[in-house]
Amino acid sequence: MIRLRIQVATWPRRALILTDTPRPDCPDCDGAGGIEHDYGDYETGEYAGTDWEPCHCWNEHRRWTLLPLPARPRWLRRHRTPVDPWASNEPPF
């Protein structure tokens, strides 16, 4: 059974996509969609990284584009203002 949800994709172009989700009651991955495997260096035994193996309950490549979204005009994009390090949202008392 397919469990669908709507997401916003940003690459190669902004679009609304319909995508499959992992089965929440899957006994193998507990709804995460995959299983992480930590591995170490053969000679030293130190941690070297994590491998991710997708679960059989989910196909991460199953997605359909519903609607391409237009790019925002330059004048509509928000500019970030620098944060004052001394500012606080705590009351003065």
C-alpha positions in Angstrom: 0.0 0.0 0.0 1.3 3.5 -0.9 1.3 6.2 1.8 1.4 9.5 0.0 2.3 13.0 1.2 2.9 16.4 -0.4 6.3 18.0 -0.2 8.1 21.0 -1.6 11.1 20.0 -3.7 13.9 22.5 -4.3 16.0 20.8 -6.9 16.3 21.0 -9.9 13.4 23.5 -9.6 11.0 24.4 -6.8 7.9 22.2 -7.2 5.2 20.5 -5.2 5.7 16.7 -5.4 3.7 13.7 -4.3 6.0 11.2 -2.6 5.8 7.8 -0.8 6.4 7.6 2.9 7.7 4.7 5.0 5.2 2.4 6.7 5.0 3.7 10.3 4.4 0.3 11.9 7.3 -1.5 10.0 9.0 -3.9 12.4 12.4 -3.6 10.6 12.9 0.2 10.5 10.3 1.4 13.0 8.9 3.9 10.4 12.3 5.6 9.7 12.5 4.2 6.1 15.9 2.6 6.6 18.4 1.1 8.9 21.7 2.8 9.9 24.8 0.7 10.1 27.9 2.2 11.9 31.2 0.9 10.6 34.8 1.4 11.7 38.3 1.4 10.3 39.6 -2.1 9.7 43.1 -1.5 11.2 42.4 0.8 14.1 38.8 -0.1 14.9 37.8 3.6 15.2 34.5 4.9 14.0 34.7 5.7 10.3 31.1 6.5 9.3 27.5 5.4 8.9 25.9 3.5 6.1 22.2 3.8 5.4 20.2 0.9 3.9 16.7 1.7 2.7 13.9 -0.6 4.1 11.7 -2.7 1.9 8.6 -0.9 3.1 9.5 2.3 1.3 10.6 3.4 -2.2 12.4 6.7 -1.9 12.5 7.1 -5.7 8.7 6.9 -6.0 7.6 10.6 -6.5 5.5 12.6 -8.9 5.7 16.3 -9.7 2.3 17.9 -9.2 2.9 21.6 -9.8 6.1 23.6 -10.6 6.4 26.6 -8.4 7.6 30.0 -9.8 10.8 31.6 -8.5 10.2 34.6 -6.2 11.0 37.9 -7.6 14.2 39.5 -6.2 12.3 42.4 -4.6 10.1 39.9 -2.7 13.0 37.8 -1.2 13.5 38.4 2.5 16.8 39.8 3.7 18.2 38.5 7.0 19.1 41.2 9.5 22.1 40.6 11.8 21.2 39.4 15.3 22.2 41.7 18.2 24.2 39.6 20.7 23.0 41.7 23.6 19.3 41.6 22.7 17.1 39.3 24.8 13.5 38.3 24.8 13.5 37.9 28.6 11.6 40.4 30.7 13.7 43.0 32.6 12.6 41.8 36.1 
